[in-house]
Amino acid sequence: MKKQSYEKQLAGWTLLLLGMAVGVVAVAVKRWTLVFLSAAAVLLVPWAVVLALTLPADTEVRHWSPAWIGLDVLMAAGCAATALLGLRRHPAARLTASATAAVAVLDAWFDVTTAQAGSGLAQALACAVGEAALACVCVYLAVTDRRARA
């Protein structure tokens, strides 16, 4: 009888120590992840300056249509995923909303910065207004907890 009791205690202590070790590793990983992101933010600033000084003013691009179509399909998929997950009150809707907001902002940015002057730019600006509104809605969904109000 004592042997079983000892084995149960040993198993309990082992699980406790394992849980503590996992917790310590998780905190360390999170801390290093944040350090990595901070370093990336600092290093990207001079890289952007290098690009600004060295990139050509214009260039010819292959696969132009698939790139734009893919970006819009990605935005549509993000909207659909966010809507479906949101209707089910699934917490992952906040993640898809965040990603969709980022895609909408990127789409607006590239629409405006690659548009030709004149009517092309006017059309790009009109689309950017709609994409900015979509991004705002997605950010709202991402930062509010709708389940708490239900």
C-alpha positions in Angstrom: 0.0 0.0 0.0 2.8 2.4 0.8 4.5 1.7 -2.5 1.4 2.9 -4.4 1.1 6.0 -2.3 4.8 6.8 -2.9 4.3 6.3 -6.6 1.3 8.6 -6.7 3.2 11.2 -4.8 6.2 10.9 -7.1 3.9 11.2 -10.1 2.3 14.3 -8.6 5.6 15.9 -7.9 6.9 15.0 -11.3 3.8 16.6 -13.0 4.2 19.7 -10.8 7.8 20.1 -11.7 7.1 19.5 -15.4 4.4 22.1 -15.3 6.7 24.6 -13.7 9.4 23.9 -16.2 6.9 24.3 -19.1 5.8 27.6 -17.5 9.4 28.9 -17.2 10.2 27.9 -20.8 7.0 29.6 -22.1 7.9 32.8 -20.3 11.5 32.7 -21.7 10.2 32.0 -25.2 7.8 34.9 -25.0 10.5 37.2 -23.7 13.0 36.2 -26.4 10.2 36.5 -29.0 9.6 40.1 -27.9 13.4 40.8 -27.9 13.5 39.4 -31.5 10.6 41.6 -32.6 12.2 44.7 -31.0 15.5 44.0 -32.8 13.6 43.5 -36.1 11.8 46.8 -35.7 15.1 48.6 -35.1 16.9 46.9 -37.9 14.1 47.4 -40.4 14.5 51.2 -40.2 18.0 51.4 -41.8 17.0 48.7 -44.3 14.0 50.9 -45.4 16.5 53.8 -45.9 18.8 51.6 -48.0 15.8 50.6 -50.1 14.7 54.2 -50.5 18.1 55.2 -51.7 18.8 52.2 -54.0 15.5 51.0 -55.6 14.7 52.2 -59.1 11.8 54.6 -59.5 9.9 52.2 -61.7 10.3 48.6 -62.9 8.5 46.0 -65.0 6.8 43.3 -63.1 5.9 39.8 -64.1 2.7 38.1 -62.9 1.1 41.5 -62.2 -2.5 40.2 -62.5 -2.1 37.1 -60.4 -0.5 39.2 -57.6 -3.5 41.6 -57.5 -6.1 38.8 -57.8 -4.4 36.8 -55.1 -4.4 39.8 -52.7 -8.1 40.4 -53.3 -8.9 36.6 -52.9 -6.9 36.6 -49.7 -8.9 39.6 -48.4 -12.2 37.9 -49.4 -11.1 34.7 -47.7 -10.3 36.7 -44.6 -13.6 38.3 -44.6 -15.4 35.0 -45.0 -13.4 33.3 -42.3 -13.9 36.2 -39.9 -17.7 36.2 -40.6 -18.1 32.4 -40.2 -16.0 32.3 -37.0 -17.7 35.4 -35.7 -21.2 34.0 -36.3 -20.1 30.9 -34.3 -18.6 33.2 -31.6 -15.3 31.4 -32.0 -12.4 33.2 -30.4 -10.3 32.7 -33.5 -12.4 35.3 -35.3 -10.3 37.9 -33.6 -7.2 36.5 -35.2 -8.7 36.3 -38.7 -10.1 39.9 -38.2 -6.5 41.1 -37.4 -5.1 39.4 -40.4 -7.8 40.7 -42.7 -7.3 44.2 -41.4 -3.6 43.9 -42.3 -4.4 42.6 -45.8 -6.9 45.4 -46.4 -4.3 48.1 -45.4 -1.7 46.5 -47.6 -4.1 46.3 -50.5 -5.0 50.0 -50.1 -1.4 51.0 -49.8 -0.4 49.2 -53.0 -3.5 50.4 -54.9 -2.6 54.0 -54.2 1.2 53.7 -54.6 1.1 51.8 -57.9 -1.8 53.8 -59.5 -1.2 56.0 -62.5 -2.0 59.7 -62.1 -5.4 60.8 -63.1 -8.5 58.6 -63.1 -6.4 55.5 -62.1 -5.4 57.3 -58.9 -8.9 58.5 -58.2 -10.2 55.0 -58.5 -7.4 53.7 -56.3 -8.2 56.3 -53.7 -11.9 55.4 -53.8 -11.0 51.7 -53.3 -8.6 52.7 -50.5 -11.5 54.4 -48.6 -13.5 51.2 -48.7 -10.5 49.1 -47.7 -9.7 51.5 -44.8 -13.3 51.1 -43.6 -13.0 47.3 -43.8 -9.7 47.5 -41.9 -11.4 49.6 -39.2 -14.3 47.1 -38.8 -11.8 44.3 -38.6 -9.7 46.0 -36.0 -12.9 46.7 -34.0 -13.8 43.0 -34.1 -10.2 42.0 -33.2 -10.0 44.2 -30.1 -13.5 43.7 -28.7 -14.7 40.6 -27.0 -18.2 40.0 -28.5 -18.6 36.8 -26.4 -18.7 38.8 -23.2 -21.7 40.8 -24.4 -23.7 37.8 -25.6 
